[in-house]
Amino acid sequence: MKIKPLFDRVVLKIEKEQTTNVGGIFLPDMSKEKSQIATVVALGEGGLVDGKETKMQVAIGDKVLFSKFAGTEFKYNGEDLLIIKQTDILAIIGKGE
């Protein structure tokens, strides 16, 4: 990945949603909710953000849960990605189990 986010920004690759429900019924894209689970693919170095020292709490490869309406979606090398502030990440999934 050749993207280097600035400060406390994190680039996420959103997990794809299932196209059928439990009963096997096909769900069109418009009826599905956007996933809030993603994998960290790039991150900034932290540093001073709004006058406060910020350390990065996530690492590349972490699976995370993020706020529903956070960030900016964009395409890069044919992939749908999301860039958000680290504070919009709610939890790291599966780490430390």
Biopython code that builds the backbone (N, CA, C, O; Angstrom):
import numpy as np
from Bio.PDB.StructureBuilder import StructureBuilder

atoms = [
    (1, "MET", "N", (0.868, -1.175, 0.000)),
    (1, "MET", "CA", (0.000, 0.000, 0.000)),
    (1, "MET", "C", (0.904, 1.224, 0.000)),
    (1, "MET", "O", (1.792, 1.333, 0.846)),
    (2, "LYS", "N", (0.697, 2.125, -0.914)),
    (2, "LYS", "CA", (1.537, 3.313, -1.048)),
    (2, "LYS", "C", (0.872, 4.563, -0.486)),
    (2, "LYS", "O", (1.292, 5.678, -0.796)),
    (3, "ILE", "N", (-0.155, 4.393, 0.333)),
    (3, "ILE", "CA", (-0.820, 5.540, 0.946)),
    (3, "ILE", "C", (-0.228, 5.747, 2.332)),
    (3, "ILE", "O", (-0.099, 4.794, 3.100)),
    (4, "LYS", "N", (0.130, 6.975, 2.658)),
    (4, "LYS", "CA", (0.656, 7.299, 3.978)),
    (4, "LYS", "C", (-0.233, 8.377, 4.584)),
    (4, "LYS", "O", (-0.055, 9.559, 4.289)),
    (5, "PRO", "N", (-1.195, 7.986, 5.434)),
    (5, "PRO", "CA", (-2.061, 8.982, 6.070)),
    (5, "PRO", "C", (-1.258, 9.902, 6.996)),
    (5, "PRO", "O", (-0.194, 9.530, 7.492)),
    (6, "LEU", "N", (-1.777, 11.079, 7.213)),
    (6, "LEU", "CA", (-1.117, 12.049, 8.071)),
    (6, "LEU", "C", (-1.667, 12.001, 9.492)),
    (6, "LEU", "O", (-2.832, 11.672, 9.714)),
    (7, "PHE", "N", (-0.810, 12.334, 10.442)),
    (7, "PHE", "CA", (-1.158, 12.483, 11.854)),
    (7, "PHE", "C", (-1.883, 11.256, 12.411)),
    (7, "PHE", "O", (-1.310, 10.166, 12.432)),
    (8, "ASP", "N", (-3.131, 11.412, 12.863)),
    (8, "ASP", "CA", (-3.856, 10.302, 13.511)),
    (8, "ASP", "C", (-4.859, 9.646, 12.564)),
    (8, "ASP", "O", (-5.842, 9.059, 13.016)),
    (9, "ARG", "N", (-4.624, 9.738, 11.270)),
    (9, "ARG", "CA", (-5.539, 9.137, 10.296)),
    (9, "ARG", "C", (-5.188, 7.668, 10.075)),
    (9, "ARG", "O", (-4.031, 7.264, 10.190)),
    (10, "VAL", "N", (-6.226, 6.872, 9.752)),
    (10, "VAL", "CA", (-6.078, 5.435, 9.519)),
    (10, "VAL", "C", (-6.828, 5.087, 8.239)),
    (10, "VAL", "O", (-7.960, 5.532, 8.049)),
    (11, "VAL", "N", (-6.213, 4.297, 7.355)),
    (11, "VAL", "CA", (-6.874, 3.822, 6.143)),
    (11, "VAL", "C", (-7.366, 2.405, 6.402)),
    (11, "VAL", "O", (-6.607, 1.542, 6.843)),
    (12, "LEU", "N", (-8.658, 2.175, 6.121)),
    (12, "LEU", "CA", (-9.296, 0.893, 6.371)),
    (12, "LEU", "C", (-9.815, 0.278, 5.077)),
    (12, "LEU", "O", (-10.260, 0.985, 4.173)),
    (13, "LYS", "N", (-9.751, -1.045, 5.003)),
    (13, "LYS", "CA", (-10.390, -1.793, 3.924)),
    (13, "LYS", "C", (-11.625, -2.441, 4.548)),
    (13, "LYS", "O", (-11.513, -3.324, 5.399)),
    (14, "ILE", "N", (-12.795, -1.995, 4.117)),
    (14, "ILE", "CA", (-14.046, -2.455, 4.698)),
    (14, "ILE", "C", (-14.349, -3.877, 4.245)),
    (14, "ILE", "O", (-14.196, -4.213, 3.070)),
    (15, "GLU", "N", (-14.782, -4.709, 5.194)),
    (15, "GLU", "CA", (-15.152, -6.081, 4.859)),
    (15, "GLU", "C", (-16.419, -6.085, 4.025)),
    (15, "GLU", "O", (-17.325, -5.282, 4.247)),
    (16, "LYS", "N", (-16.473, -6.996, 3.065)),
    (16, "LYS", "CA", (-17.655, -7.127, 2.204)),
    (16, "LYS", "C", (-18.796, -7.769, 2.982)),
    (16, "LYS", "O", (-18.590, -8.690, 3.773)),
    (17, "GLU", "N", (-20.000, -7.266, 2.742)),
    (17, "GLU", "CA", (-21.203, -7.828, 3.349)),
    (17, "GLU", "C", (-21.655, -9.056, 2.576)),
    (17, "GLU", "O", (-21.348, -9.201, 1.393)),
    (18, "GLN", "N", (-22.387, -9.943, 3.250)),
    (18, "GLN", "CA", (-22.959, -11.100, 2.574)),
    (18, "GLN", "C", (-24.052, -10.637, 1.623)),
    (18, "GLN", "O", (-24.751, -9.660, 1.890)),
    (19, "THR", "N", (-24.193, -11.357, 0.499)),
    (19, "THR", "CA", (-25.220, -10.976, -0.472)),
    (19, "THR", "C", (-26.528, -11.730, -0.261)),
    (19, "THR", "O", (-27.511, -11.463, -0.952)),
    (20, "THR", "N", (-26.555, -12.676, 0.690)),
    (20, "THR", "CA", (-27.804, -13.381, 1.023)),
    (20, "THR", "C", (-27.989, -13.350, 2.522)),
    (20, "THR", "O", (-27.022, -13.235, 3.275)),
    (21, "ASN", "N", (-29.238, -13.454, 2.957)),
    (21, "ASN", "CA", (-29.485, -13.495, 4.396)),
    (21, "ASN", "C", (-29.484, -14.942, 4.865)),
    (21, "ASN", "O", (-29.203, -15.845, 4.077)),
    (22, "VAL", "N", (-29.793, -15.176, 6.131)),
    (22, "VAL", "CA", (-29.766, -16.514, 6.711)),
    (22, "VAL", "C", (-30.719, -17.454, 5.985)),
    (22, "VAL", "O", (-30.419, -18.640, 5.846)),
    (23, "GLY", "N", (-31.849, -16.957, 5.524)),
    (23, "GLY", "CA", (-32.833, -17.779, 4.823)),
    (23, "GLY", "C", (-32.485, -18.041, 3.369)),
    (23, "GLY", "O", (-33.221, -18.747, 2.680)),
    (24, "GLY", "N", (-31.355, -17.475, 2.875)),
    (24, "GLY", "CA", (-30.919, -17.714, 1.515)),
    (24, "GLY", "C", (-31.489, -16.745, 0.499)),
    (24, "GLY", "O", (-31.352, -16.959, -0.706)),
    (25, "ILE", "N", (-32.127, -15.679, 0.966)),
    (25, "ILE", "CA", (-32.718, -14.695, 0.056)),
    (25, "ILE", "C", (-31.652, -13.691, -0.353)),
    (25, "ILE", "O", (-30.935, -13.154, 0.491)),
    (26, "PHE", "N", (-31.553, -13.438, -1.672)),
    (26, "PHE", "CA", (-30.596, -12.470, -2.201)),
    (26, "PHE", "C", (-30.958, -11.067, -1.746)),
    (26, "PHE", "O", (-32.120, -10.670, -1.823)),
    (27, "LEU", "N", (-29.961, -10.303, -1.266)),
    (27, "LEU", "CA", (-30.183, -8.931, -0.819)),
    (27, "LEU", "C", (-29.517, -7.963, -1.787)),
    (27, "LEU", "O", (-28.299, -8.019, -1.962)),
    (28, "PRO", "N", (-30.285, -7.076, -2.422)),
    (28, "PRO", "CA", (-29.669, -6.085, -3.309)),
    (28, "PRO", "C", (-28.836, -5.089, -2.497)),
    (28, "PRO", "O", (-29.072, -4.907, -1.302)),
    (29, "ASP", "N", (-27.860, -4.442, -3.149)),
    (29, "ASP", "CA", (-26.958, -3.513, -2.465)),
    (29, "ASP", "C", (-27.695, -2.410, -1.712)),
    (29, "ASP", "O", (-27.254, -2.002, -0.637)),
    (30, "MET", "N", (-28.796, -1.925, -2.250)),
    (30, "MET", "CA", (-29.513, -0.808, -1.620)),
    (30, "MET", "C", (-30.137, -1.195, -0.290)),
    (30, "MET", "O", (-30.349, -0.325, 0.556)),
    (31, "SER", "N", (-30.441, -2.479, -0.075)),
    (31, "SER", "CA", (-31.102, -2.885, 1.160)),
    (31, "SER", "C", (-30.116, -3.283, 2.252)),
    (31, "SER", "O", (-30.519, -3.536, 3.387)),
    (32, "LYS", "N", (-28.820, -3.341, 1.918)),
    (32, "LYS", "CA", (-27.818, -3.743, 2.896)),
    (32, "LYS", "C", (-27.260, -2.535, 3.618)),
    (32, "LYS", "O", (-27.132, -1.454, 3.043)),
    (33, "GLU", "N", (-26.927, -2.732, 4.898)),
    (33, "GLU", "CA", (-26.261, -1.699, 5.663)),
    (33, "GLU", "C", (-24.760, -1.822, 5.449)),
    (33, "GLU", "O", (-24.243, -2.927, 5.285)),
    (34, "LYS", "N", (-24.065, -0.702, 5.449)),
    (34, "LYS", "CA", (-22.618, -0.702, 5.280)),
    (34, "LYS", "C", (-21.965, -1.371, 6.498)),
    (34, "LYS", "O", (-22.347, -1.107, 7.638)),
    (35, "SER", "N", (-20.993, -2.223, 6.248)),
    (35, "SER", "CA", (-20.273, -2.892, 7.323)),
    (35, "SER", "C", (-19.505, -1.870, 8.153)),
    (35, "SER", "O", (-19.021, -0.870, 7.623)),
    (36, "GLN", "N", (-19.394, -2.123, 9.448)),
    (36, "GLN", "CA", (-18.610, -1.274, 10.338)),
    (36, "GLN", "C", (-17.358, -2.011, 10.812)),
    (36, "GLN", "O", (-16.711, -1.592, 11.772)),
    (37, "ILE", "N", (-17.023, -3.107, 10.138)),
    (37, "ILE", "CA", (-15.828, -3.875, 10.465)),
    (37, "ILE", "C", (-14.873, -3.766, 9.288)),
    (37, "ILE", "O", (-15.264, -3.918, 8.131)),
    (38, "ALA", "N", (-13.605, -3.498, 9.611)),
    (38, "ALA", "CA", (-12.613, -3.296, 8.551)),
    (38, "ALA", "C", (-11.232, -3.720, 9.035)),
    (38, "ALA", "O", (-11.019, -3.980, 10.219)),
    (39, "THR", "N", (-10.308, -3.783, 8.093)),
    (39, "THR", "CA", (-8.913, -4.113, 8.395)),
    (39, "THR", "C", (-8.057, -2.879, 8.146)),
    (39, "THR", "O", (-8.215, -2.198, 7.133)),
    (40, "VAL", "N", (-7.153, -2.598, 9.075)),
    (40, "VAL", "CA", (-6.242, -1.464, 8.947)),
    (40, "VAL", "C", (-5.201, -1.795, 7.879)),
    (40, "VAL", "O", (-4.514, -2.813, 7.971)),
    (41, "VAL", "N", (-5.086, -0.928, 6.860)),
    (41, "VAL", "CA", (-4.112, -1.158, 5.789)),
    (41, "VAL", "C", (-2.994, -0.114, 5.769)),
    (41, "VAL", "O", (-1.944, -0.349, 5.172)),
    (42, "ALA", "N", (-3.206, 1.031, 6.411)),
    (42, "ALA", "CA", (-2.165, 2.057, 6.513)),
    (42, "ALA", "C", (-2.520, 2.983, 7.668)),
    (42, "ALA", "O", (-3.695, 3.160, 7.989)),
    (43, "LEU", "N", (-1.504, 3.573, 8.294)),
    (43, "LEU", "CA", (-1.790, 4.511, 9.378)),
    (43, "LEU", "C", (-0.729, 5.574, 9.471)),
    (43, "LEU", "O", (0.417, 5.389, 9.062)),
    (44, "GLY", "N", (-1.148, 6.705, 10.028)),
    (44, "GLY", "CA", (-0.238, 7.826, 10.230)),
    (44, "GLY", "C", (0.663, 7.575, 11.418)),
    (44, "GLY", "O", (0.592, 6.523, 12.053)),
    (45, "GLU", "N", (1.505, 8.538, 11.715)),
    (45, "GLU", "CA", (2.486, 8.389, 12.787)),
    (45, "GLU", "C", (2.019, 8.947, 14.122)),
    (45, "GLU", "O", (2.743, 8.853, 15.114)),
    (46, "GLY", "N", (0.833, 9.522, 14.166)),
    (46, "GLY", "CA", (0.393, 10.158, 15.404)),
    (46, "GLY", "C", (0.993, 11.544, 15.490)),
    (46, "GLY", "O", (1.009, 12.281, 14.504)),
    (47, "GLY", "N", (1.486, 11.904, 16.666)),
    (47, "GLY", "CA", (2.096, 13.214, 16.844)),
    (47, "GLY", "C", (1.139, 14.186, 17.494)),
    (47, "GLY", "O", (0.185, 13.774, 18.154)),
    (48, "LEU", "N", (1.383, 15.471, 17.315)),
    (48, "LEU", "CA", (0.530, 16.494, 17.912)),
    (48, "LEU", "C", (-0.735, 16.669, 17.081)),
    (48, "LEU", "O", (-0.676, 17.014, 15.901)),
    (49, "VAL", "N", (-1.877, 16.425, 17.714)),
    (49, "VAL", "CA", (-3.177, 16.610, 17.082)),
    (49, "VAL", "C", (-4.002, 17.493, 18.014)),
    (49, "VAL", "O", (-4.282, 17.113, 19.151)),
    (50, "ASP", "N", (-4.388, 18.663, 17.534)),
    (50, "ASP", "CA", (-5.120, 19.636, 18.344)),
    (50, "ASP", "C", (-4.376, 19.971, 19.643)),
    (50, "ASP", "O", (-4.995, 20.154, 20.691)),
    (51, "GLY", "N", (-3.055, 20.050, 19.563)),
    (51, "GLY", "CA", (-2.248, 20.424, 20.718)),
    (51, "GLY", "C", (-1.989, 19.305, 21.701)),
    (51, "GLY", "O", (-1.377, 19.544, 22.743)),
    (52, "LYS", "N", (-2.429, 18.093, 21.414)),
    (52, "LYS", "CA", (-2.227, 16.956, 22.316)),
    (52, "LYS", "C", (-1.403, 15.887, 21.614)),
    (52, "LYS", "O", (-1.571, 15.637, 20.420)),
    (53, "GLU", "N", (-0.507, 15.257, 22.375)),
    (53, "GLU", "CA", (0.301, 14.157, 21.834)),
    (53, "GLU", "C", (-0.591, 12.937, 21.620)),
    (53, "GLU", "O", (-1.288, 12.504, 22.537)),
    (54, "THR", "N", (-0.568, 12.380, 20.399)),
    (54, "THR", "CA", (-1.397, 11.236, 20.055)),
    (54, "THR", "C", (-0.518, 10.059, 19.645)),
    (54, "THR", "O", (0.284, 10.166, 18.717)),
    (55, "LYS", "N", (-0.676, 8.930, 20.349)),
    (55, "LYS", "CA", (0.020, 7.694, 19.985)),
    (55, "LYS", "C", (-0.965, 6.814, 19.230)),
    (55, "LYS", "O", (-2.153, 6.787, 19.554)),
    (56, "MET", "N", (-0.480, 6.101, 18.232)),
    (56, "MET", "CA", (-1.350, 5.208, 17.476)),
    (56, "MET", "C", (-1.585, 3.934, 18.276)),
    (56, "MET", "O", (-0.638, 3.294, 18.734)),
    (57, "GLN", "N", (-2.855, 3.572, 18.441)),
    (57, "GLN", "CA", (-3.253, 2.412, 19.235)),
    (57, "GLN", "C", (-3.519, 1.183, 18.380)),
    (57, "GLN", "O", (-3.659, 0.079, 18.907)),
    (58, "VAL", "N", (-3.589, 1.364, 17.061)),
    (58, "VAL", "CA", (-3.854, 0.252, 16.148)),
    (58, "VAL", "C", (-2.614, -0.005, 15.305)),
    (58, "VAL", "O", (-1.719, 0.836, 15.221)),
    (59, "ALA", "N", (-2.570, -1.183, 14.678)),
    (59, "ALA", "CA", (-1.451, -1.550, 13.828)),
    (59, "ALA", "C", (-1.992, -2.069, 12.499)),
    (59, "ALA", "O", (-3.150, -2.476, 12.407)),
    (60, "ILE", "N", (-1.152, -2.053, 11.484)),
    (60, "ILE", "CA", (-1.555, -2.590, 10.186)),
    (60, "ILE", "C", (-1.913, -4.063, 10.361)),
    (60, "ILE", "O", (-1.177, -4.825, 10.988)),
    (61, "GLY", "N", (-3.051, -4.446, 9.797)),
    (61, "GLY", "CA", (-3.536, -5.820, 9.906)),
    (61, "GLY", "C", (-4.584, -6.018, 10.983)),
    (61, "GLY", "O", (-5.272, -7.039, 10.985)),
    (62, "ASP", "N", (-4.729, -5.054, 11.917)),
    (62, "ASP", "CA", (-5.764, -5.163, 12.954)),
    (62, "ASP", "C", (-7.148, -5.112, 12.329)),
    (62, "ASP", "O", (-7.388, -4.343, 11.398)),
    (63, "LYS", "N", (-8.056, -5.931, 12.841)),
    (63, "LYS", "CA", (-9.464, -5.866, 12.448)),
    (63, "LYS", "C", (-10.146, -4.971, 13.476)),
    (63, "LYS", "O", (-10.013, -5.189, 14.680)),
    (64, "VAL", "N", (-10.881, -3.956, 12.997)),
    (64, "VAL", "CA", (-11.457, -2.958, 13.895)),
    (64, "VAL", "C", (-12.949, -2.729, 13.626)),
    (64, "VAL", "O", (-13.465, -3.018, 12.546)),
    (65, "LEU", "N", (-13.609, -2.202, 14.644)),
    (65, "LEU", "CA", (-14.992, -1.746, 14.551)),
    (65, "LEU", "C", (-14.935, -0.224, 14.595)),
    (65, "LEU", "O", (-14.306, 0.352, 15.483)),
    (66, "PHE", "N", (-15.604, 0.439, 13.621)),
    (66, "PHE", "CA", (-15.529, 1.898, 13.555)),
    (66, "PHE", "C", (-16.920, 2.521, 13.574)),
    (66, "PHE", "O", (-17.915, 1.843, 13.315)),
    (67, "SER", "N", (-16.984, 3.811, 13.881)),
    (67, "SER", "CA", (-18.246, 4.548, 13.930)),
    (67, "SER", "C", (-18.959, 4.497, 12.587)),
    (67, "SER", "O", (-18.327, 4.512, 11.530)),
    (68, "LYS", "N", (-20.269, 4.437, 12.646)),
    (68, "LYS", "CA", (-21.093, 4.225, 11.457)),
    (68, "LYS", "C", (-20.916, 5.292, 10.377)),
    (68, "LYS", "O", (-20.829, 4.949, 9.198)),
    (69, "PHE", "N", (-20.861, 6.551, 10.738)),
    (69, "PHE", "CA", (-20.810, 7.625, 9.741)),
    (69, "PHE", "C", (-19.447, 8.311, 9.701)),
    (69, "PHE", "O", (-19.351, 9.486, 9.345)),
    (70, "ALA", "N", (-18.402, 7.586, 10.063)),
    (70, "ALA", "CA", (-17.060, 8.167, 10.143)),
    (70, "ALA", "C", (-16.341, 8.137, 8.798)),
    (70, "ALA", "O", (-16.586, 7.269, 7.961)),
    (71, "GLY", "N", (-15.458, 9.095, 8.615)),
    (71, "GLY", "CA", (-14.495, 9.050, 7.535)),
    (71, "GLY", "C", (-14.946, 9.426, 6.151)),
    (71, "GLY", "O", (-16.071, 9.875, 5.931)),
    (72, "THR", "N", (-14.030, 9.226, 5.223)),
    (72, "THR", "CA", (-14.226, 9.535, 3.810)),
    (72, "THR", "C", (-13.882, 8.298, 2.996)),
    (72, "THR", "O", (-12.784, 7.753, 3.107)),
    (73, "GLU", "N", (-14.838, 7.857, 2.170)),
    (73, "GLU", "CA", (-14.609, 6.699, 1.309)),
    (73, "GLU", "C", (-13.913, 7.151, 0.035)),
    (73, "GLU", "O", (-14.170, 8.245, -0.468)),
    (74, "PHE", "N", (-13.015, 6.289, -0.493)),
    (74, "PHE", "CA", (-12.332, 6.579, -1.749)),
    (74, "PHE", "C", (-11.871, 5.272, -2.388)),
    (74, "PHE", "O", (-11.820, 4.230, -1.734)),
    (75, "LYS", "N", (-11.535, 5.345, -3.681)),
    (75, "LYS", "CA", (-11.017, 4.187, -4.408)),
    (75, "LYS", "C", (-9.527, 4.391, -4.645)),
    (75, "LYS", "O", (-9.081, 5.490, -4.977)),
    (76, "TYR", "N", (-8.761, 3.309, -4.469)),
    (76, "TYR", "CA", (-7.330, 3.352, -4.726)),
    (76, "TYR", "C", (-6.917, 1.992, -5.276)),
    (76, "TYR", "O", (-7.155, 0.966, -4.638)),
    (77, "ASN", "N", (-6.306, 1.977, -6.445)),
    (77, "ASN", "CA", (-5.908, 0.734, -7.114)),
    (77, "ASN", "C", (-7.078, -0.253, -7.215)),
    (77, "ASN", "O", (-6.889, -1.460, -7.064)),
    (78, "GLY", "N", (-8.275, 0.261, -7.468)),
    (78, "GLY", "CA", (-9.449, -0.583, -7.648)),
    (78, "GLY", "C", (-10.086, -1.081, -6.366)),
    (78, "GLY", "O", (-11.045, -1.851, -6.416)),
    (79, "GLU", "N", (-9.572, -0.658, -5.213)),
    (79, "GLU", "CA", (-10.134, -1.086, -3.928)),
    (79, "GLU", "C", (-10.929, 0.046, -3.304)),
    (79, "GLU", "O", (-10.557, 1.214, -3.415)),
    (80, "ASP", "N", (-12.042, -0.312, -2.638)),
    (80, "ASP", "CA", (-12.817, 0.660, -1.879)),
    (80, "ASP", "C", (-12.214, 0.765, -0.488)),
    (80, "ASP", "O", (-12.151, -0.218, 0.251)),
    (81, "LEU", "N", (-11.768, 1.977, -0.135)),
    (81, "LEU", "CA", (-11.112, 2.206, 1.145)),
    (81, "LEU", "C", (-11.817, 3.330, 1.896)),
    (81, "LEU", "O", (-12.638, 4.055, 1.334)),
    (82, "LEU", "N", (-11.483, 3.458, 3.167)),
    (82, "LEU", "CA", (-12.049, 4.491, 4.028)),
    (82, "LEU", "C", (-10.903, 5.076, 4.837)),
    (82, "LEU", "O", (-10.080, 4.333, 5.372)),
    (83, "ILE", "N", (-10.841, 6.405, 4.933)),
    (83, "ILE", "CA", (-9.848, 7.040, 5.792)),
    (83, "ILE", "C", (-10.586, 7.740, 6.922)),
    (83, "ILE", "O", (-11.510, 8.521, 6.692)),
    (84, "ILE", "N", (-10.159, 7.444, 8.157)),
    (84, "ILE", "CA", (-10.826, 7.993, 9.340)),
    (84, "ILE", "C", (-9.790, 8.451, 10.353)),
    (84, "ILE", "O", (-8.608, 8.126, 10.239)),
    (85, "LYS", "N", (-10.242, 9.209, 11.345)),
    (85, "LYS", "CA", (-9.390, 9.554, 12.477)),
    (85, "LYS", "C", (-9.355, 8.351, 13.419)),
    (85, "LYS", "O", (-10.329, 7.605, 13.518)),
    (86, "GLN", "N", (-8.242, 8.172, 14.099)),
    (86, "GLN", "CA", (-8.122, 7.057, 15.036)),
    (86, "GLN", "C", (-9.218, 7.090, 16.108)),
    (86, "GLN", "O", (-9.652, 6.039, 16.577)),
    (87, "THR", "N", (-9.660, 8.273, 16.493)),
    (87, "THR", "CA", (-10.694, 8.386, 17.527)),
    (87, "THR", "C", (-12.053, 7.851, 17.068)),
    (87, "THR", "O", (-12.933, 7.627, 17.899)),
    (88, "ASP", "N", (-12.239, 7.640, 15.748)),
    (88, "ASP", "CA", (-13.485, 7.054, 15.241)),
    (88, "ASP", "C", (-13.465, 5.531, 15.270)),
    (88, "ASP", "O", (-14.461, 4.893, 14.928)),
    (89, "ILE", "N", (-12.341, 4.943, 15.676)),
    (89, "ILE", "CA", (-12.260, 3.496, 15.848)),
    (89, "ILE", "C", (-12.745, 3.178, 17.255)),
    (89, "ILE", "O", (-12.241, 3.716, 18.240)),
    (90, "LEU", "N", (-13.735, 2.292, 17.330)),
    (90, "LEU", "CA", (-14.371, 1.977, 18.615)),
    (90, "LEU", "C", (-13.710, 0.813, 19.326)),
    (90, "LEU", "O", (-13.666, 0.796, 20.556)),
    (91, "ALA", "N", (-13.185, -0.178, 18.576)),
    (91, "ALA", "CA", (-12.600, -1.363, 19.201)),
    (91, "ALA", "C", (-11.718, -2.105, 18.219)),
    (91, "ALA", "O", (-11.900, -2.011, 17.005)),
    (92, "ILE", "N", (-10.761, -2.846, 18.757)),
    (92, "ILE", "CA", (-9.974, -3.791, 17.972)),
    (92, "ILE", "C", (-10.598, -5.148, 18.220)),
    (92, "ILE", "O", (-10.814, -5.533, 19.369)),
    (93, "ILE", "N", (-10.890, -5.879, 17.150)),
    (93, "ILE", "CA", (-11.598, -7.153, 17.258)),
    (93, "ILE", "C", (-10.598, -8.302, 17.281)),
    (93, "ILE", "O", (-9.740, -8.407, 16.405)),
    (94, "GLY", "N", (-10.713, -9.158, 18.284)),
    (94, "GLY", "CA", (-9.924, -10.387, 18.338)),
    (94, "GLY", "C", (-8.509, -10.236, 18.854)),
    (94, "GLY", "O", (-7.792, -11.234, 18.928)),
    (95, "LYS", "N", (-8.074, -9.051, 19.212)),
    (95, "LYS", "CA", (-6.716, -8.862, 19.691)),
    (95, "LYS", "C", (-6.658, -9.176, 21.175)),
    (95, "LYS", "O", (-7.516, -8.731, 21.937)),
    (96, "GLY", "N", (-5.672, -9.927, 21.585)),
    (96, "GLY", "CA", (-5.473, -10.215, 23.004)),
    (96, "GLY", "C", (-6.344, -11.333, 23.546)),
    (96, "GLY", "O", (-6.490, -11.472, 24.760)),
    (97, "GLU", "N", (-6.925, -12.134, 22.657)),
    (97, "GLU", "CA", (-7.762, -13.243, 23.142)),
    (97, "GLU", "C", (-6.921, -14.402, 23.570)),
    (97, "GLU", "O", (-7.453, -15.423, 24.005)),
]
sb = StructureBuilder()
sb.init_structure("model")
sb.init_model(0)
sb.init_chain("A")
sb.init_seg("    ")
for serial, (resi, resn, name, xyz) in enumerate(atoms, 1):
    if name == "N":
        sb.init_residue(resn, " ", resi, " ")
    sb.init_atom(name, np.array(xyz, "f"), 0.0, 1.0, " ", f" {name:<3s}", serial, name[0])
structure = sb.get_structure()
